[in-house]
Amino acid sequence: MSALTNHPVQAYIDDASALIDCIVEDDSLLSKLKTFRISGSRSSDQTLVPTLDPTLKKLNDLVDGFRDLSALLEEGNFGGPSAMEEEKIEEEKSSHRSSHRSSHSPLQQNHAMEDDSDDSSSASSNVSSNDSNEETFSVVIIGASASGLGVASALLSASPDLDIKILERSSCVGSSFLSWPPFTRFISPSFYSNPFGPNDLNQITPDENGPQTHSQSQHPTGAEYASYLQTLSRTKKFNNRTLESYISFNTHVSSVTSLPYAGSSAFKISMDSGASICSRYVIYAGGEYVHPFSPLPLKVKSPNASVHYSEISDWKVYSDCVKKFCGTVVIVGGGEAGFDAALHVLDEAGDPNDGDEAGLKPRVILIDRGSGSGEGADSGGAGKVDDPSTTLTPITRARVEEARKKYRNLFQIEEGCECTEIGEEVSETGRKVFLAKYRSSRTNRVTTVSSEAPVILATGFNLSQSKTCCLNGICDWDESGRPVLTQDCDEVERTKGVFVVGPMVKHNEEVIFCFIYKFRCRFALVAGEILSRLIAEYHSVQTNSDGTVVVDEEGHKKLDMVERTCRFYQEKGMLITDLSCAVCGDVEGSC
């Protein structure tokens, strides 16, 4: 036995020999010594960097030198270290290896090329951080509804092996749509058009059938659309894994916090259950429906005096109440939801020409900050273009005009008025009635009206006012309560590495992505940005003085896949990178 069996010199000899064997036997490591630029195609004047032969020669020379040293030590009768020295050497060696393996702290990256530890995981595995048993992913998506599934599909289409996790607070896909009132339907129509070019306006992937094919409904209900999403999650596969298999249900995210990391970003995602996971990137796709909005200066003096539109499960309860007492229903908000609520209450109360029932017909009073036609009612002002995000859609306009003719004075719209206070009191007959005060912007006169049922708030949604939104603490908000994002890739300006997709995305006052056919145009953009950063980090071999990154051959292949995916989304009209196109309505060409 060699006298250097336990000597540190022998350890370095063994490590160097193992490195040579690993490089020679592993073709993927050989390819990693070849470099390409991260941007642009491979140009003809780019040549492979001839690093392989000199590297192997230097390593061989190093090993030969160590072997000569070993022989000299043995000839000089240098004995091995003592037991105490052996223990110290082993501790130092263990400390060195531990330090090397934790060089990516706090996240042990499963993609890191320089990590030569035996227990490194594959790209699709869950990796634990050094400090705990927390699972680590490249991307965590919060929310498994239209926007969450849509951006997940874009990510996996471009990188099927990507380790992602989707966290859903409820027990099923599309739960927010299941919460819709049963008579509420999509405004944007679904139509069988895919074979002829344009996609269904309400589908979330460019290569699947839309909800019209699934539900046979031109204006799906919330339940019908949720069924479409659930079917999509169970049938769409990536590397033989269904989209649903990436989802963790009944997982409510309480907070997202930044972690120190040598790379670009890293986050800890904490759940109400006390569990937590880590991720390189976070995409918030939680939507707005669970964050109802009560705008200032509205004061609600009693918690039971009002109910948000999103919390109503049956309009008939309202209609029966006002029919019984021949009273009034008050609705605050003149956008799509406000007029939808008014029309449902009127329709449920019965035909005004039905004899005796005509005398019991309620009045519906709708308080609208705008013009009485939904223009700028509760959406921050009238748009410069005929954008359904700021004005009533054609189908709703037609319903309103029909209702005005049918119900006449029974449907009262208070234009240019703002509700300032909501409360309740007991009437002379001992019944509880609800009160709403509103001020006219033209006369400044304050009027008080009573409602037989709690006042309906059709005032939209707002994440910034919510105490349960996990973006609090890592995100700034604009005046309308929407997250402040970068225009190039919808990244939270305050926290690099956190992205937002869905109806809460807004840029300036003109570009509002509150419909599915709008916000789906940013799925591939966000996915492409995240994947490009991951590829640049995990496959980088050089950073040039101008900031461009040189990646290896495998990285270049992955970038090509990302570019092809983005191009496909653009061909299908599901990618907008130039926000000026969204303002003018042009999604062709450079958009």
ChimeraX attribute file (.defattr): number of C-alpha atoms within 10 A of each C-alpha:
attribute: neighborCount
match mode: 1-to-1
recipient: residues
	/A:1	4
	/A:2	12
	/A:3	16
	/A:4	18
	/A:5	13
	/A:6	16
	/A:7	18
	/A:8	17
	/A:9	14
	/A:10	18
	/A:11	14
	/A:12	14
	/A:13	18
	/A:14	13
	/A:15	11
	/A:16	17
	/A:17	15
	/A:18	12
	/A:19	15
	/A:20	16
	/A:21	10
	/A:22	14
	/A:23	16
	/A:24	14
	/A:25	11
	/A:26	10
	/A:27	10
	/A:28	12
	/A:29	13
	/A:30	14
	/A:31	15
	/A:32	17
	/A:33	18
	/A:34	19
	/A:35	23
	/A:36	25
	/A:37	23
	/A:38	24
	/A:39	15
	/A:40	10
	/A:41	11
	/A:42	12
	/A:43	9
	/A:44	6
	/A:45	6
	/A:46	10
	/A:47	11
	/A:48	11
	/A:49	10
	/A:50	11
	/A:51	11
	/A:52	14
	/A:53	9
	/A:54	10
	/A:55	13
	/A:56	15
	/A:57	12
	/A:58	11
	/A:59	16
	/A:60	15
	/A:61	12
	/A:62	15
	/A:63	19
	/A:64	13
	/A:65	12
	/A:66	18
	/A:67	15
	/A:68	11
	/A:69	14
	/A:70	21
	/A:71	14
	/A:72	12
	/A:73	15
	/A:74	15
	/A:75	9
	/A:76	9
	/A:77	10
	/A:78	12
	/A:79	12
	/A:80	17
	/A:81	17
	/A:82	10
	/A:83	9
	/A:84	9
	/A:85	13
	/A:86	15
	/A:87	12
	/A:88	13
	/A:89	16
	/A:90	15
	/A:91	12
	/A:92	13
	/A:93	14
	/A:94	12
	/A:95	12
	/A:96	11
	/A:97	12
	/A:98	13
	/A:99	12
	/A:100	14
	/A:101	19
	/A:102	16
	/A:103	15
	/A:104	17
	/A:105	18
	/A:106	19
	/A:107	27
	/A:108	20
	/A:109	26
	/A:110	22
	/A:111	18
	/A:112	16
	/A:113	14
	/A:114	11
	/A:115	17
	/A:116	12
	/A:117	11
	/A:118	6
	/A:119	10
	/A:120	16
	/A:121	16
	/A:122	13
	/A:123	16
	/A:124	15
	/A:125	16
	/A:126	18
	/A:127	24
	/A:128	20
	/A:129	19
	/A:130	15
	/A:131	11
	/A:132	9
	/A:133	11
	/A:134	19
	/A:135	16
	/A:136	27
	/A:137	27
	/A:138	24
	/A:139	27
	/A:140	25
	/A:141	28
	/A:142	27
	/A:143	28
	/A:144	33
	/A:145	23
	/A:146	29
	/A:147	28
	/A:148	27
	/A:149	28
	/A:150	26
	/A:151	27
	/A:152	24
	/A:153	24
	/A:154	26
	/A:155	26
	/A:156	20
	/A:157	21
	/A:158	22
	/A:159	19
	/A:160	16
	/A:161	15
	/A:162	18
	/A:163	22
	/A:164	23
	/A:165	22
	/A:166	23
	/A:167	25
	/A:168	25
	/A:169	19
	/A:170	16
	/A:171	11
	/A:172	18
	/A:173	27
	/A:174	25
	/A:175	22
	/A:176	21
	/A:177	21
	/A:178	17
	/A:179	17
	/A:180	20
	/A:181	19
	/A:182	15
	/A:183	14
	/A:184	18
	/A:185	19
	/A:186	16
	/A:187	19
	/A:188	19
	/A:189	16
	/A:190	22
	/A:191	19
	/A:192	17
	/A:193	15
	/A:194	17
	/A:195	8
	/A:196	7
	/A:197	10
	/A:198	15
	/A:199	24
	/A:200	24
	/A:201	22
	/A:202	24
	/A:203	22
	/A:204	29
	/A:205	23
	/A:206	22
	/A:207	12
	/A:208	13
	/A:209	19
	/A:210	26
	/A:211	29
	/A:212	23
	/A:213	16
	/A:214	16
	/A:215	17
	/A:216	14
	/A:217	17
	/A:218	18
	/A:219	20
	/A:220	24
	/A:221	21
	/A:222	22
	/A:223	21
	/A:224	21
	/A:225	26
	/A:226	23
	/A:227	20
	/A:228	23
	/A:229	25
	/A:230	20
	/A:231	15
	/A:232	23
	/A:233	21
	/A:234	13
	/A:235	12
	/A:236	14
	/A:237	17
	/A:238	15
	/A:239	9
	/A:240	8
	/A:241	13
	/A:242	15
	/A:243	21
	/A:244	21
	/A:245	12
	/A:246	19
	/A:247	22
	/A:248	19
	/A:249	17
	/A:250	13
	/A:251	20
	/A:252	19
	/A:253	24
	/A:254	18
	/A:255	18
	/A:256	22
	/A:257	16
	/A:258	18
	/A:259	16
	/A:260	12
	/A:261	15
	/A:262	12
	/A:263	13
	/A:264	13
	/A:265	17
	/A:266	27
	/A:267	25
	/A:268	20
	/A:269	22
	/A:270	19
	/A:271	18
	/A:272	12
	/A:273	11
	/A:274	8
	/A:275	11
	/A:276	18
	/A:277	21
	/A:278	27
	/A:279	25
	/A:280	24
	/A:281	23
	/A:282	28
	/A:283	26
	/A:284	20
	/A:285	26
	/A:286	29
	/A:287	25
	/A:288	19
	/A:289	19
	/A:290	17
	/A:291	19
	/A:292	21
	/A:293	20
	/A:294	18
	/A:295	17
	/A:296	10
	/A:297	10
	/A:298	15
	/A:299	15
	/A:300	16
	/A:301	12
	/A:302	12
	/A:303	11
	/A:304	14
	/A:305	21
	/A:306	23
	/A:307	17
	/A:308	19
	/A:309	23
	/A:310	21
	/A:311	15
	/A:312	16
	/A:313	14
	/A:314	14
	/A:315	20
	/A:316	15
	/A:317	14
	/A:318	21
	/A:319	24
	/A:320	17
	/A:321	17
	/A:322	23
	/A:323	21
	/A:324	12
	/A:325	13
	/A:326	15
	/A:327	19
	/A:328	25
	/A:329	25
	/A:330	25
	/A:331	30
	/A:332	30
	/A:333	29
	/A:334	34
	/A:335	29
	/A:336	25
	/A:337	22
	/A:338	24
	/A:339	26
	/A:340	19
	/A:341	25
	/A:342	25
	/A:343	21
	/A:344	17
	/A:345	23
	/A:346	25
	/A:347	16
	/A:348	15
	/A:349	23
	/A:350	17
	/A:351	14
	/A:352	19
	/A:353	12
	/A:354	10
	/A:355	9
	/A:356	9
	/A:357	14
	/A:358	14
	/A:359	12
	/A:360	17
	/A:361	25
	/A:362	27
	/A:363	23
	/A:364	24
	/A:365	20
	/A:366	25
	/A:367	29
	/A:368	29
	/A:369	28
	/A:370	25
	/A:371	16
	/A:372	21
	/A:373	21
	/A:374	28
	/A:375	25
	/A:376	21
	/A:377	29
	/A:378	24
	/A:379	22
	/A:380	15
	/A:381	16
	/A:382	20
	/A:383	18
	/A:384	11
	/A:385	13
	/A:386	14
	/A:387	18
	/A:388	19
	/A:389	23
	/A:390	25
	/A:391	25
	/A:392	24
	/A:393	18
	/A:394	12
	/A:395	11
	/A:396	20
	/A:397	16
	/A:398	11
	/A:399	13
	/A:400	19
	/A:401	11
	/A:402	13
	/A:403	17
	/A:404	15
	/A:405	10
	/A:406	15
	/A:407	19
	/A:408	12
	/A:409	11
	/A:410	17
	/A:411	20
	/A:412	17
	/A:413	21
	/A:414	19
	/A:415	20
	/A:416	18
	/A:417	28
	/A:418	23
	/A:419	24
	/A:420	16
	/A:421	17
	/A:422	24
	/A:423	20
	/A:424	21
	/A:425	14
	/A:426	10
	/A:427	10
	/A:428	7
	/A:429	6
	/A:430	8
	/A:431	10
	/A:432	16
	/A:433	18
	/A:434	24
	/A:435	21
	/A:436	26
	/A:437	19
	/A:438	23
	/A:439	20
	/A:440	18
	/A:441	14
	/A:442	9
	/A:443	9
	/A:444	10
	/A:445	10
	/A:446	14
	/A:447	12
	/A:448	12
	/A:449	14
	/A:450	21
	/A:451	23
	/A:452	23
	/A:453	24
	/A:454	25
	/A:455	26
	/A:456	25
	/A:457	25
	/A:458	27
	/A:459	24
	/A:460	22
	/A:461	23
	/A:462	23
	/A:463	25
	/A:464	21
	/A:465	16
	/A:466	17
	/A:467	11
	/A:468	15
	/A:469	19
	/A:470	22
	/A:471	23
	/A:472	19
	/A:473	12
	/A:474	16
	/A:475	17
	/A:476	17
	/A:477	18
	/A:478	13
	/A:479	9
	/A:480	16
	/A:481	16
	/A:482	19
	/A:483	27
	/A:484	21
	/A:485	23
	/A:486	15
	/A:487	16
	/A:488	12
	/A:489	20
	/A:490	23
	/A:491	22
	/A:492	23
	/A:493	17
	/A:494	16
	/A:495	16
	/A:496	16
	/A:497	21
	/A:498	28
	/A:499	24
	/A:500	28
	/A:501	27
	/A:502	27
	/A:503	22
	/A:504	22
	/A:505	21
	/A:506	22
	/A:507	18
	/A:508	9
	/A:509	15
	/A:510	20
	/A:511	19
	/A:512	21
	/A:513	21
	/A:514	19
	/A:515	18
	/A:516	18
	/A:517	17
	/A:518	21
	/A:519	24
	/A:520	31
	/A:521	26
	/A:522	26
	/A:523	30
	/A:524	31
	/A:525	23
	/A:526	21
	/A:527	26
	/A:528	23
	/A:529	16
	/A:530	23
	/A:531	21
	/A:532	17
	/A:533	13
	/A:534	20
	/A:535	21
	/A:536	24
	/A:537	19
	/A:538	18
	/A:539	26
	/A:540	21
	/A:541	18
	/A:542	17
	/A:543	14
	/A:544	9
	/A:545	7
	/A:546	6
	/A:547	8
	/A:548	13
	/A:549	19
	/A:550	22
	/A:551	27
	/A:552	22
	/A:553	19
	/A:554	16
	/A:555	24
	/A:556	23
	/A:557	12
	/A:558	17
	/A:559	24
	/A:560	15
	/A:561	16
	/A:562	24
	/A:563	14
	/A:564	14
	/A:565	21
	/A:566	21
	/A:567	15
	/A:568	16
	/A:569	22
	/A:570	22
	/A:571	15
	/A:572	17
	/A:573	19
	/A:574	27
	/A:575	23
	/A:576	24
	/A:577	18
	/A:578	14
	/A:579	17
	/A:580	14
	/A:581	16
	/A:582	18
	/A:583	17
	/A:584	14
	/A:585	12
	/A:586	14
	/A:587	20
	/A:588	12
	/A:589	8
	/A:590	10
	/A:591	16
